[in-house]
Amino acid sequence: MSRSLLYLTRDEVAGLLPSVPEQLDLVEETYRALAAGRVQLPPKPGVHPRKDSFIHAMPA
């Protein structure tokens, strides 16, 4: 099975985002849900191989 990778331009990605007012509403809704205990924000696991570098995984 052949798979292809879809490349999106910066403008294509930006066109998929909600408007800034909608983004602010989503942020507010998210923080309210977090404060009410309806959602969880798991910690980011991190690896620090040297003092000047790190890798953090972002859970979804």
mmCIF file of the N, C-alpha and C atoms, coordinates in Angstrom:
data_MODEL
# 
_entry.id   MODEL 
# 
loop_
_atom_site.group_PDB 
_atom_site.id 
_atom_site.type_symbol 
_atom_site.label_atom_id 
_atom_site.label_alt_id 
_atom_site.label_comp_id 
_atom_site.label_asym_id 
_atom_site.label_entity_id 
_atom_site.label_seq_id 
_atom_site.pdbx_PDB_ins_code 
_atom_site.Cartn_x 
_atom_site.Cartn_y 
_atom_site.Cartn_z 
_atom_site.occupancy 
_atom_site.B_iso_or_equiv 
_atom_site.pdbx_formal_charge 
_atom_site.auth_seq_id 
_atom_site.auth_comp_id 
_atom_site.auth_asym_id 
_atom_site.auth_atom_id 
_atom_site.pdbx_PDB_model_num 
ATOM 1   N N  . MET A 1 1  ? 0.839   -1.171 0.000  1.00 0.00 ? 1  MET A N  1 
ATOM 2   C CA . MET A 1 1  ? 0.000   0.000  0.000  1.00 0.00 ? 1  MET A CA 1 
ATOM 3   C C  . MET A 1 1  ? 0.890   1.241  0.000  1.00 0.00 ? 1  MET A C  1 
ATOM 4   N N  . SER A 1 2  ? 0.640   2.118  -0.911 1.00 0.00 ? 2  SER A N  1 
ATOM 5   C CA . SER A 1 2  ? 1.411   3.353  -1.015 1.00 0.00 ? 2  SER A CA 1 
ATOM 6   C C  . SER A 1 2  ? 0.702   4.465  -0.253 1.00 0.00 ? 2  SER A C  1 
ATOM 7   N N  . ARG A 1 3  ? 1.464   5.202  0.518  1.00 0.00 ? 3  ARG A N  1 
ATOM 8   C CA . ARG A 1 3  ? 0.904   6.338  1.251  1.00 0.00 ? 3  ARG A CA 1 
ATOM 9   C C  . ARG A 1 3  ? 1.614   7.598  0.797  1.00 0.00 ? 3  ARG A C  1 
ATOM 10  N N  . SER A 1 4  ? 0.867   8.669  0.730  1.00 0.00 ? 4  SER A N  1 
ATOM 11  C CA . SER A 1 4  ? 1.489   9.939  0.369  1.00 0.00 ? 4  SER A CA 1 
ATOM 12  C C  . SER A 1 4  ? 1.306   10.921 1.520  1.00 0.00 ? 4  SER A C  1 
ATOM 13  N N  . LEU A 1 5  ? 2.190   11.865 1.585  1.00 0.00 ? 5  LEU A N  1 
ATOM 14  C CA . LEU A 1 5  ? 2.168   12.860 2.639  1.00 0.00 ? 5  LEU A CA 1 
ATOM 15  C C  . LEU A 1 5  ? 1.568   14.141 2.084  1.00 0.00 ? 5  LEU A C  1 
ATOM 16  N N  . LEU A 1 6  ? 0.616   14.695 2.799  1.00 0.00 ? 6  LEU A N  1 
ATOM 17  C CA . LEU A 1 6  ? -0.028  15.932 2.378  1.00 0.00 ? 6  LEU A CA 1 
ATOM 18  C C  . LEU A 1 6  ? 0.710   17.111 3.003  1.00 0.00 ? 6  LEU A C  1 
ATOM 19  N N  . TYR A 1 7  ? 1.217   17.993 2.192  1.00 0.00 ? 7  TYR A N  1 
ATOM 20  C CA . TYR A 1 7  ? 1.903   19.191 2.667  1.00 0.00 ? 7  TYR A CA 1 
ATOM 21  C C  . TYR A 1 7  ? 0.937   20.363 2.595  1.00 0.00 ? 7  TYR A C  1 
ATOM 22  N N  . LEU A 1 8  ? 0.844   21.106 3.676  1.00 0.00 ? 8  LEU A N  1 
ATOM 23  C CA . LEU A 1 8  ? 0.002   22.295 3.707  1.00 0.00 ? 8  LEU A CA 1 
ATOM 24  C C  . LEU A 1 8  ? 0.884   23.530 3.834  1.00 0.00 ? 8  LEU A C  1 
ATOM 25  N N  . THR A 1 9  ? 0.498   24.578 3.137  1.00 0.00 ? 9  THR A N  1 
ATOM 26  C CA . THR A 1 9  ? 1.226   25.835 3.266  1.00 0.00 ? 9  THR A CA 1 
ATOM 27  C C  . THR A 1 9  ? 0.792   26.539 4.547  1.00 0.00 ? 9  THR A C  1 
ATOM 28  N N  . ARG A 1 10 ? 1.558   27.541 4.935  1.00 0.00 ? 10 ARG A N  1 
ATOM 29  C CA . ARG A 1 10 ? 1.215   28.336 6.117  1.00 0.00 ? 10 ARG A CA 1 
ATOM 30  C C  . ARG A 1 10 ? -0.178  28.953 5.952  1.00 0.00 ? 10 ARG A C  1 
ATOM 31  N N  . ASP A 1 11 ? -0.472  29.462 4.766  1.00 0.00 ? 11 ASP A N  1 
ATOM 32  C CA . ASP A 1 11 ? -1.771  30.081 4.520  1.00 0.00 ? 11 ASP A CA 1 
ATOM 33  C C  . ASP A 1 11 ? -2.903  29.063 4.587  1.00 0.00 ? 11 ASP A C  1 
ATOM 34  N N  . GLU A 1 12 ? -2.665  27.847 4.101  1.00 0.00 ? 12 GLU A N  1 
ATOM 35  C CA . GLU A 1 12 ? -3.695  26.806 4.177  1.00 0.00 ? 12 GLU A CA 1 
ATOM 36  C C  . GLU A 1 12 ? -3.997  26.445 5.629  1.00 0.00 ? 12 GLU A C  1 
ATOM 37  N N  . VAL A 1 13 ? -2.963  26.327 6.440  1.00 0.00 ? 13 VAL A N  1 
ATOM 38  C CA . VAL A 1 13 ? -3.163  26.015 7.856  1.00 0.00 ? 13 VAL A CA 1 
ATOM 39  C C  . VAL A 1 13 ? -3.889  27.170 8.539  1.00 0.00 ? 13 VAL A C  1 
ATOM 40  N N  . ALA A 1 14 ? -3.455  28.398 8.270  1.00 0.00 ? 14 ALA A N  1 
ATOM 41  C CA . ALA A 1 14 ? -4.089  29.568 8.878  1.00 0.00 ? 14 ALA A CA 1 
ATOM 42  C C  . ALA A 1 14 ? -5.563  29.652 8.495  1.00 0.00 ? 14 ALA A C  1 
ATOM 43  N N  . GLY A 1 15 ? -5.894  29.247 7.284  1.00 0.00 ? 15 GLY A N  1 
ATOM 44  C CA . GLY A 1 15 ? -7.280  29.274 6.830  1.00 0.00 ? 15 GLY A CA 1 
ATOM 45  C C  . GLY A 1 15 ? -8.170  28.271 7.540  1.00 0.00 ? 15 GLY A C  1 
ATOM 46  N N  . LEU A 1 16 ? -7.577  27.282 8.177  1.00 0.00 ? 16 LEU A N  1 
ATOM 47  C CA . LEU A 1 16 ? -8.347  26.267 8.896  1.00 0.00 ? 16 LEU A CA 1 
ATOM 48  C C  . LEU A 1 16 ? -8.618  26.651 10.349 1.00 0.00 ? 16 LEU A C  1 
ATOM 49  N N  . LEU A 1 17 ? -7.920  27.662 10.843 1.00 0.00 ? 17 LEU A N  1 
ATOM 50  C CA . LEU A 1 17 ? -8.057  28.055 12.241 1.00 0.00 ? 17 LEU A CA 1 
ATOM 51  C C  . LEU A 1 17 ? -9.332  28.852 12.464 1.00 0.00 ? 17 LEU A C  1 
ATOM 52  N N  . PRO A 1 18 ? -9.889  28.753 13.676 1.00 0.00 ? 18 PRO A N  1 
ATOM 53  C CA . PRO A 1 18 ? -11.022 29.629 14.002 1.00 0.00 ? 18 PRO A CA 1 
ATOM 54  C C  . PRO A 1 18 ? -10.547 31.080 14.061 1.00 0.00 ? 18 PRO A C  1 
ATOM 55  N N  . SER A 1 19 ? -11.481 32.004 13.994 1.00 0.00 ? 19 SER A N  1 
ATOM 56  C CA . SER A 1 19 ? -11.127 33.420 14.102 1.00 0.00 ? 19 SER A CA 1 
ATOM 57  C C  . SER A 1 19 ? -10.545 33.697 15.491 1.00 0.00 ? 19 SER A C  1 
ATOM 58  N N  . VAL A 1 20 ? -9.862  34.828 15.633 1.00 0.00 ? 20 VAL A N  1 
ATOM 59  C CA . VAL A 1 20 ? -9.256  35.167 16.926 1.00 0.00 ? 20 VAL A CA 1 
ATOM 60  C C  . VAL A 1 20 ? -10.314 35.249 18.031 1.00 0.00 ? 20 VAL A C  1 
ATOM 61  N N  . PRO A 1 21 ? -11.467 35.902 17.814 1.00 0.00 ? 21 PRO A N  1 
ATOM 62  C CA . PRO A 1 21 ? -12.479 35.893 18.883 1.00 0.00 ? 21 PRO A CA 1 
ATOM 63  C C  . PRO A 1 21 ? -12.935 34.476 19.255 1.00 0.00 ? 21 PRO A C  1 
ATOM 64  N N  . GLU A 1 22 ? -13.077 33.601 18.265 1.00 0.00 ? 22 GLU A N  1 
ATOM 65  C CA . GLU A 1 22 ? -13.451 32.212 18.553 1.00 0.00 ? 22 GLU A CA 1 
ATOM 66  C C  . GLU A 1 22 ? -12.346 31.498 19.330 1.00 0.00 ? 22 GLU A C  1 
ATOM 67  N N  . GLN A 1 23 ? -11.095 31.773 18.983 1.00 0.00 ? 23 GLN A N  1 
ATOM 68  C CA . GLN A 1 23 ? -9.974  31.174 19.712 1.00 0.00 ? 23 GLN A CA 1 
ATOM 69  C C  . GLN A 1 23 ? -10.000 31.599 21.172 1.00 0.00 ? 23 GLN A C  1 
ATOM 70  N N  . LEU A 1 24 ? -10.261 32.875 21.423 1.00 0.00 ? 24 LEU A N  1 
ATOM 71  C CA . LEU A 1 24 ? -10.323 33.368 22.804 1.00 0.00 ? 24 LEU A CA 1 
ATOM 72  C C  . LEU A 1 24 ? -11.462 32.709 23.567 1.00 0.00 ? 24 LEU A C  1 
ATOM 73  N N  . ASP A 1 25 ? -12.613 32.540 22.914 1.00 0.00 ? 25 ASP A N  1 
ATOM 74  C CA . ASP A 1 25 ? -13.735 31.841 23.559 1.00 0.00 ? 25 ASP A CA 1 
ATOM 75  C C  . ASP A 1 25 ? -13.353 30.405 23.900 1.00 0.00 ? 25 ASP A C  1 
ATOM 76  N N  . LEU A 1 26 ? -12.640 29.738 22.996 1.00 0.00 ? 26 LEU A N  1 
ATOM 77  C CA . LEU A 1 26 ? -12.216 28.358 23.243 1.00 0.00 ? 26 LEU A CA 1 
ATOM 78  C C  . LEU A 1 26 ? -11.229 28.272 24.400 1.00 0.00 ? 26 LEU A C  1 
ATOM 79  N N  . VAL A 1 27 ? -10.315 29.237 24.478 1.00 0.00 ? 27 VAL A N  1 
ATOM 80  C CA . VAL A 1 27 ? -9.359  29.259 25.589 1.00 0.00 ? 27 VAL A CA 1 
ATOM 81  C C  . VAL A 1 27 ? -10.102 29.449 26.907 1.00 0.00 ? 27 VAL A C  1 
ATOM 82  N N  . GLU A 1 28 ? -11.048 30.387 26.924 1.00 0.00 ? 28 GLU A N  1 
ATOM 83  C CA . GLU A 1 28 ? -11.824 30.621 28.146 1.00 0.00 ? 28 GLU A CA 1 
ATOM 84  C C  . GLU A 1 28 ? -12.598 29.362 28.545 1.00 0.00 ? 28 GLU A C  1 
ATOM 85  N N  . GLU A 1 29 ? -13.244 28.731 27.582 1.00 0.00 ? 29 GLU A N  1 
ATOM 86  C CA . GLU A 1 29 ? -14.005 27.509 27.854 1.00 0.00 ? 29 GLU A CA 1 
ATOM 87  C C  . GLU A 1 29 ? -13.094 26.409 28.396 1.00 0.00 ? 29 GLU A C  1 
ATOM 88  N N  . THR A 1 30 ? -11.908 26.309 27.842 1.00 0.00 ? 30 THR A N  1 
ATOM 89  C CA . THR A 1 30 ? -10.952 25.290 28.280 1.00 0.00 ? 30 THR A CA 1 
ATOM 90  C C  . THR A 1 30 ? -10.510 25.522 29.716 1.00 0.00 ? 30 THR A C  1 
ATOM 91  N N  . TYR A 1 31 ? -10.174 26.765 30.056 1.00 0.00 ? 31 TYR A N  1 
ATOM 92  C CA . TYR A 1 31 ? -9.750  27.060 31.429 1.00 0.00 ? 31 TYR A CA 1 
ATOM 93  C C  . TYR A 1 31 ? -10.891 26.866 32.424 1.00 0.00 ? 31 TYR A C  1 
ATOM 94  N N  . ARG A 1 32 ? -12.107 27.201 32.021 1.00 0.00 ? 32 ARG A N  1 
ATOM 95  C CA . ARG A 1 32 ? -13.254 26.977 32.914 1.00 0.00 ? 32 ARG A CA 1 
ATOM 96  C C  . ARG A 1 32 ? -13.457 25.479 33.165 1.00 0.00 ? 32 ARG A C  1 
ATOM 97  N N  . ALA A 1 33 ? -13.330 24.674 32.119 1.00 0.00 ? 33 ALA A N  1 
ATOM 98  C CA . ALA A 1 33 ? -13.475 23.225 32.265 1.00 0.00 ? 33 ALA A CA 1 
ATOM 99  C C  . ALA A 1 33 ? -12.368 22.658 33.144 1.00 0.00 ? 33 ALA A C  1 
ATOM 100 N N  . LEU A 1 34 ? -11.159 23.177 33.001 1.00 0.00 ? 34 LEU A N  1 
ATOM 101 C CA . LEU A 1 34 ? -10.039 22.730 33.831 1.00 0.00 ? 34 LEU A CA 1 
ATOM 102 C C  . LEU A 1 34 ? -10.286 23.092 35.296 1.00 0.00 ? 34 LEU A C  1 
ATOM 103 N N  . ALA A 1 35 ? -10.726 24.318 35.549 1.00 0.00 ? 35 ALA A N  1 
ATOM 104 C CA . ALA A 1 35 ? -10.991 24.768 36.917 1.00 0.00 ? 35 ALA A CA 1 
ATOM 105 C C  . ALA A 1 35 ? -12.133 23.987 37.556 1.00 0.00 ? 35 ALA A C  1 
ATOM 106 N N  . ALA A 1 36 ? -13.100 23.566 36.752 1.00 0.00 ? 36 ALA A N  1 
ATOM 107 C CA . ALA A 1 36 ? -14.251 22.820 37.267 1.00 0.00 ? 36 ALA A CA 1 
ATOM 108 C C  . ALA A 1 36 ? -13.958 21.331 37.408 1.00 0.00 ? 36 ALA A C  1 
ATOM 109 N N  . GLY A 1 37 ? -12.784 20.902 36.971 1.00 0.00 ? 37 GLY A N  1 
ATOM 110 C CA . GLY A 1 37 ? -12.422 19.495 37.087 1.00 0.00 ? 37 GLY A CA 1 
ATOM 111 C C  . GLY A 1 37 ? -13.044 18.601 36.030 1.00 0.00 ? 37 GLY A C  1 
ATOM 112 N N  . ARG A 1 38 ? -13.558 19.200 34.951 1.00 0.00 ? 38 ARG A N  1 
ATOM 113 C CA . ARG A 1 38 ? -14.189 18.406 33.890 1.00 0.00 ? 38 ARG A CA 1 
ATOM 114 C C  . ARG A 1 38 ? -13.178 17.867 32.886 1.00 0.00 ? 38 ARG A C  1 
ATOM 115 N N  . VAL A 1 39 ? -11.978 18.411 32.888 1.00 0.00 ? 39 VAL A N  1 
ATOM 116 C CA . VAL A 1 39 ? -10.918 17.952 31.987 1.00 0.00 ? 39 VAL A CA 1 
ATOM 117 C C  . VAL A 1 39 ? -9.626  17.812 32.777 1.00 0.00 ? 39 VAL A C  1 
ATOM 118 N N  . GLN A 1 40 ? -8.663  17.133 32.196 1.00 0.00 ? 40 GLN A N  1 
ATOM 119 C CA . GLN A 1 40 ? -7.358  16.956 32.824 1.00 0.00 ? 40 GLN A CA 1 
ATOM 120 C C  . GLN A 1 40 ? -6.285  17.550 31.927 1.00 0.00 ? 40 GLN A C  1 
ATOM 121 N N  . LEU A 1 41 ? -5.236  18.008 32.551 1.00 0.00 ? 41 LEU A N  1 
ATOM 122 C CA . LEU A 1 41 ? -4.077  18.493 31.824 1.00 0.00 ? 41 LEU A CA 1 
ATOM 123 C C  . LEU A 1 41 ? -2.882  17.681 32.299 1.00 0.00 ? 41 LEU A C  1 
ATOM 124 N N  . PRO A 1 42 ? -2.614  16.543 31.616 1.00 0.00 ? 42 PRO A N  1 
ATOM 125 C CA . PRO A 1 42 ? -1.518  15.687 32.076 1.00 0.00 ? 42 PRO A CA 1 
ATOM 126 C C  . PRO A 1 42 ? -0.172  16.374 31.885 1.00 0.00 ? 42 PRO A C  1 
ATOM 127 N N  . PRO A 1 43 ? 0.781   16.060 32.745 1.00 0.00 ? 43 PRO A N  1 
ATOM 128 C CA . PRO A 1 43 ? 2.102   16.673 32.598 1.00 0.00 ? 43 PRO A CA 1 
ATOM 129 C C  . PRO A 1 43 ? 2.793   16.191 31.322 1.00 0.00 ? 43 PRO A C  1 
ATOM 130 N N  . LYS A 1 44 ? 3.691   17.028 30.825 1.00 0.00 ? 44 LYS A N  1 
ATOM 131 C CA . LYS A 1 44 ? 4.482   16.665 29.648 1.00 0.00 ? 44 LYS A CA 1 
ATOM 132 C C  . LYS A 1 44 ? 5.665   15.826 30.112 1.00 0.00 ? 44 LYS A C  1 
ATOM 133 N N  . PRO A 1 45 ? 5.785   14.593 29.618 1.00 0.00 ? 45 PRO A N  1 
ATOM 134 C CA . PRO A 1 45 ? 6.992   13.834 29.955 1.00 0.00 ? 45 PRO A CA 1 
ATOM 135 C C  . PRO A 1 45 ? 8.195   14.472 29.265 1.00 0.00 ? 45 PRO A C  1 
ATOM 136 N N  . GLY A 1 46 ? 9.273   14.579 29.996 1.00 0.00 ? 46 GLY A N  1 
ATOM 137 C CA . GLY A 1 46 ? 10.451  15.233 29.442 1.00 0.00 ? 46 GLY A CA 1 
ATOM 138 C C  . GLY A 1 46 ? 11.707  14.397 29.577 1.00 0.00 ? 46 GLY A C  1 
ATOM 139 N N  . VAL A 1 47 ? 12.597  14.585 28.636 1.00 0.00 ? 47 VAL A N  1 
ATOM 140 C CA . VAL A 1 47 ? 13.915  13.965 28.661 1.00 0.00 ? 47 VAL A CA 1 
ATOM 141 C C  . VAL A 1 47 ? 14.922  15.108 28.565 1.00 0.00 ? 47 VAL A C  1 
ATOM 142 N N  . HIS A 1 48 ? 15.896  15.111 29.471 1.00 0.00 ? 48 HIS A N  1 
ATOM 143 C CA . HIS A 1 48 ? 16.908  16.169 29.505 1.00 0.00 ? 48 HIS A CA 1 
ATOM 144 C C  . HIS A 1 48 ? 18.293  15.520 29.411 1.00 0.00 ? 48 HIS A C  1 
ATOM 145 N N  . PRO A 1 49 ? 18.723  15.203 28.188 1.00 0.00 ? 49 PRO A N  1 
ATOM 146 C CA . PRO A 1 49 ? 19.988  14.478 28.033 1.00 0.00 ? 49 PRO A CA 1 
ATOM 147 C C  . PRO A 1 49 ? 21.224  15.302 28.415 1.00 0.00 ? 49 PRO A C  1 
ATOM 148 N N  . ARG A 1 50 ? 21.123  16.624 28.282 1.00 0.00 ? 50 ARG A N  1 
ATOM 149 C CA . ARG A 1 50 ? 22.234  17.513 28.658 1.00 0.00 ? 50 ARG A CA 1 
ATOM 150 C C  . ARG A 1 50 ? 21.641  18.782 29.264 1.00 0.00 ? 50 ARG A C  1 
ATOM 151 N N  . LYS A 1 51 ? 22.471  19.581 29.888 1.00 0.00 ? 51 LYS A N  1 
ATOM 152 C CA . LYS A 1 51 ? 21.991  20.823 30.496 1.00 0.00 ? 51 LYS A CA 1 
ATOM 153 C C  . LYS A 1 51 ? 21.413  21.791 29.468 1.00 0.00 ? 51 LYS A C  1 
ATOM 154 N N  . ASP A 1 52 ? 21.921  21.752 28.245 1.00 0.00 ? 52 ASP A N  1 
ATOM 155 C CA . ASP A 1 52 ? 21.504  22.716 27.234 1.00 0.00 ? 52 ASP A CA 1 
ATOM 156 C C  . ASP A 1 52 ? 20.480  22.161 26.239 1.00 0.00 ? 52 ASP A C  1 
ATOM 157 N N  . SER A 1 53 ? 19.855  21.040 26.562 1.00 0.00 ? 53 SER A N  1 
ATOM 158 C CA . SER A 1 53 ? 18.882  20.472 25.627 1.00 0.00 ? 53 SER A CA 1 
ATOM 159 C C  . SER A 1 53 ? 17.785  19.724 26.372 1.00 0.00 ? 53 SER A C  1 
ATOM 160 N N  . PHE A 1 54 ? 16.652  19.593 25.708 1.00 0.00 ? 54 PHE A N  1 
ATOM 161 C CA . PHE A 1 54 ? 15.536  18.847 26.287 1.00 0.00 ? 54 PHE A CA 1 
ATOM 162 C C  . PHE A 1 54 ? 14.583  18.411 25.175 1.00 0.00 ? 54 PHE A C  1 
ATOM 163 N N  . ILE A 1 55 ? 13.775  17.421 25.490 1.00 0.00 ? 55 ILE A N  1 
ATOM 164 C CA . ILE A 1 55 ? 12.710  16.955 24.606 1.00 0.00 ? 55 ILE A CA 1 
ATOM 165 C C  . ILE A 1 55 ? 11.484  16.767 25.482 1.00 0.00 ? 55 ILE A C  1 
ATOM 166 N N  . HIS A 1 56 ? 10.370  17.397 25.103 1.00 0.00 ? 56 HIS A N  1 
ATOM 167 C CA . HIS A 1 56 ? 9.115   17.222 25.826 1.00 0.00 ? 56 HIS A CA 1 
ATOM 168 C C  . HIS A 1 56 ? 8.079   16.638 24.872 1.00 0.00 ? 56 HIS A C  1 
ATOM 169 N N  . ALA A 1 57 ? 7.338   15.654 25.327 1.00 0.00 ? 57 ALA A N  1 
ATOM 170 C CA . ALA A 1 57 ? 6.239   15.086 24.545 1.00 0.00 ? 57 ALA A CA 1 
ATOM 171 C C  . ALA A 1 57 ? 4.953   15.770 24.993 1.00 0.00 ? 57 ALA A C  1 
ATOM 172 N N  . MET A 1 58 ? 4.129   16.133 24.048 1.00 0.00 ? 58 MET A N  1 
ATOM 173 C CA . MET A 1 58 ? 2.875   16.808 24.360 1.00 0.00 ? 58 MET A CA 1 
ATOM 174 C C  . MET A 1 58 ? 1.727   15.804 24.270 1.00 0.00 ? 58 MET A C  1 
ATOM 175 N N  . PRO A 1 59 ? 1.141   15.433 25.410 1.00 0.00 ? 59 PRO A N  1 
ATOM 176 C CA . PRO A 1 59 ? 0.014   14.503 25.362 1.00 0.00 ? 59 PRO A CA 1 
ATOM 177 C C  . PRO A 1 59 ? -1.203  15.168 24.715 1.00 0.00 ? 59 PRO A C  1 
ATOM 178 N N  . ALA A 1 60 ? -2.009  14.368 24.058 1.00 0.00 ? 60 ALA A N  1 
ATOM 179 C CA . ALA A 1 60 ? -3.203  14.914 23.400 1.00 0.00 ? 60 ALA A CA 1 
ATOM 180 C C  . ALA A 1 60 ? -4.454  14.430 24.087 1.00 0.00 ? 60 ALA A C  1 
# 
